[in-house]
Amino acid sequence: MAFGGKGVARVDGKVFFVTDAVPGDVVDVEIVEDSGRYADARIAAFKTPSTLRGPSPCRFSDQCGGCQWLGIPYENQLAWKRQFVETALGRIGRFHGEVLVPVSGSGATIEYRNRIFLRGVFASDGSVSFGYFRRGSRDLIPVDRCAIARPAINDVLGRLGSARFHRPVNLRASTPYRMEIQEIPQQGGDAGAQVVITVYPPDPACRDLDAFVAGLRGLPGVFWAGFIKDLKDAPLVVFDEQGGIKYHTRPGQFQQVNVAHNRLVRSLVHEIVEGYKPARVLDLFCGSGNLSLGLCRDGRHVEGIEFSEAAIATARENVRINKITGALYLAGSSEKHLWKCAKKGEQFDLVIADPPREGMFKDLIPLQKIGARVIVYVSCDPATLARDVGALIRGGYALKSVRAFDFFPNTWHIETVVVLERDGLKADVP
Ligand SMILES: C[S@@+](CC[C@H](N)C(=O)[O-])C[C@H]1O[C@@H](n2cnc3c(N)ncnc32)[C@H](O)[C@@H]1O
């Protein structure tokens, strides 16, 4: 199994990376891109499916592009994910020591995702089909249930399937638009979890979906629905509570999709940070403060930096509502902010970095200038993580610990937390 959920096959010395194939599959493949000694391929037909393939809990799994591994035993999934991280650190990071990566499996392997992105398309009778794109294409596969989504999301999805809306006059019947459904815990009022829905119209100026959005607001189980461009009117909602802190968000803002595992990572990051007792912590790519709000204690200065002004506004509201002191959340680029701190001679003992899939920036000089003795790197992509960790090790940091968390069961994705230290520093790192 290669990174990206590609099964590896060899024919006459040539290597084929076959998307979605698992060990033991006997398949005919179609070559997508031939690079000489190796080729990317996709499954054209199954001869004999692998004995690892069991019944899938999802009716759409053989067509939908979402989950590749539904029906594959969970222990195999975890073993492959561990191998992805270990292999990436060795091959891409060129880390030569032995790294054993413990992977924490998810308690729930289905019904764990608290946000899903769907496409919606109107039919002429006013019904709307919601679904995902077919694997490797832009054809819509209508779904009335998503096996990995939280039950509150599926309840609303079921209601949407039987609802009729006023079909927009101008919107072409075949134009799919994007929609995000996010579960939020009970916000007072009605019992049970509810959802917020953010609609992304095909063109930002388009008002054709106004009546549809008004209809969504009237559906049972929907706490709020609106357009991505109108989020200033969206309510602040609590999406999690841990260690006495209420974590707020607004519809459409980034939040981790697996709340239970996010709590584990947040606790681990806090445990690591407290082990070093740093006086000043810098949280790069901080979002709305998910990882660092709980670190503002004992007179510590915590500074967070994030591109999204909306996320920073929410981080500041989190500070105010939770009566937190010692926190400064700023909108801007992590890289530019680091340089600014370096030029001003500001020092931080510990840096948390939780970048998007593309990873961190290449320039390590400002990290060294701000005196960061410890880096806690949280990553959703083992390949860019390994590239960056390799660069940090060559820049004088030592790899202290690596742990992986399966935020995304039944897919090949994996979240990893790495601790790096400048040589000579001692701490109890969990
Ligand atoms: C994986 S998310 C992590 C957010 C947060 N740490 C959390 O746990 O919710 C990455 C965040 O980095 C932000 N981002 C991406 N590139 C950035 C950059 N160059 N500088 C600052 N923030 C950036 C994104 O807007 C996003 O909120």
The ligand as an SDF file (V2000), in Angstrom:
LIG
                    3D

 27 29  0  0  0  0  0  0  0  0999 V2000
   -5.0430   22.7420    9.4590 C   0  0  0  0  0  0  0  0  0  0  0  0
   -5.7620   24.3070    9.8020 S   0  0  0  0  0  0  0  0  0  0  0  0
   -5.4080   24.4170   11.5310 C   0  0  0  0  0  0  0  0  0  0  0  0
   -6.2290   25.4150   12.3120 C   0  0  0  0  0  0  0  0  0  0  0  0
   -6.1520   25.3100   13.8300 C   0  0  0  0  0  0  0  0  0  0  0  0
   -4.8090   25.1000   14.3270 N   0  0  0  0  0  0  0  0  0  0  0  0
   -7.0980   24.2340   14.3470 C   0  0  0  0  0  0  0  0  0  0  0  0
   -6.6370   23.2800   14.9870 O   0  0  0  0  0  0  0  0  0  0  0  0
   -8.3120   24.3730   14.1240 O   0  0  0  0  0  0  0  0  0  0  0  0
   -4.6390   25.3880    9.0280 C   0  0  0  0  0  0  0  0  0  0  0  0
   -4.9810   26.8540    9.1380 C   0  0  0  0  0  0  0  0  0  0  0  0
   -3.9110   27.6050    8.5670 O   0  0  0  0  0  0  0  0  0  0  0  0
   -4.4360   28.7510    7.9050 C   0  0  0  0  0  0  0  0  0  0  0  0
   -3.3840   29.1620    6.9560 N   0  0  0  0  0  0  0  0  0  0  0  0
   -3.0530   28.6090    5.7740 C   0  0  0  0  0  0  0  0  0  0  0  0
   -1.9350   29.1800    5.2700 N   0  0  0  0  0  0  0  0  0  0  0  0
   -1.5370   30.1250    6.1670 C   0  0  0  0  0  0  0  0  0  0  0  0
   -0.4330   31.0350    6.2390 C   0  0  0  0  0  0  0  0  0  0  0  0
    0.4990   31.0810    5.2800 N   0  0  0  0  0  0  0  0  0  0  0  0
   -0.3330   31.8380    7.3090 N   0  0  0  0  0  0  0  0  0  0  0  0
   -1.2580   31.8030    8.2920 C   0  0  0  0  0  0  0  0  0  0  0  0
   -2.3200   30.9470    8.2880 N   0  0  0  0  0  0  0  0  0  0  0  0
   -2.4610   30.1180    7.2490 C   0  0  0  0  0  0  0  0  0  0  0  0
   -5.7420   28.2780    7.3300 C   0  0  0  0  0  0  0  0  0  0  0  0
   -6.6080   29.3830    7.1390 O   0  0  0  0  0  0  0  0  0  0  0  0
   -6.2350   27.3090    8.4120 C   0  0  0  0  0  0  0  0  0  0  0  0
   -7.0620   27.9630    9.3360 O   0  0  0  0  0  0  0  0  0  0  0  0
  1  2  1  0
  2  3  1  0
  2 10  1  0
  3  4  1  0
  4  5  1  0
  5  6  1  0
  5  7  1  0
  7  8  2  0
  7  9  1  0
 10 11  1  0
 11 12  1  0
 11 26  1  0
 12 13  1  0
 13 14  1  0
 13 24  1  0
 14 15  1  0
 14 23  1  0
 15 16  2  0
 16 17  1  0
 17 18  1  0
 17 23  2  0
 18 19  1  0
 18 20  2  0
 20 21  1  0
 21 22  2  0
 22 23  1  0
 24 25  1  0
 24 26  1  0
 26 27  1  0
M  CHG  2   2   1   9  -1
M  END
$$$$
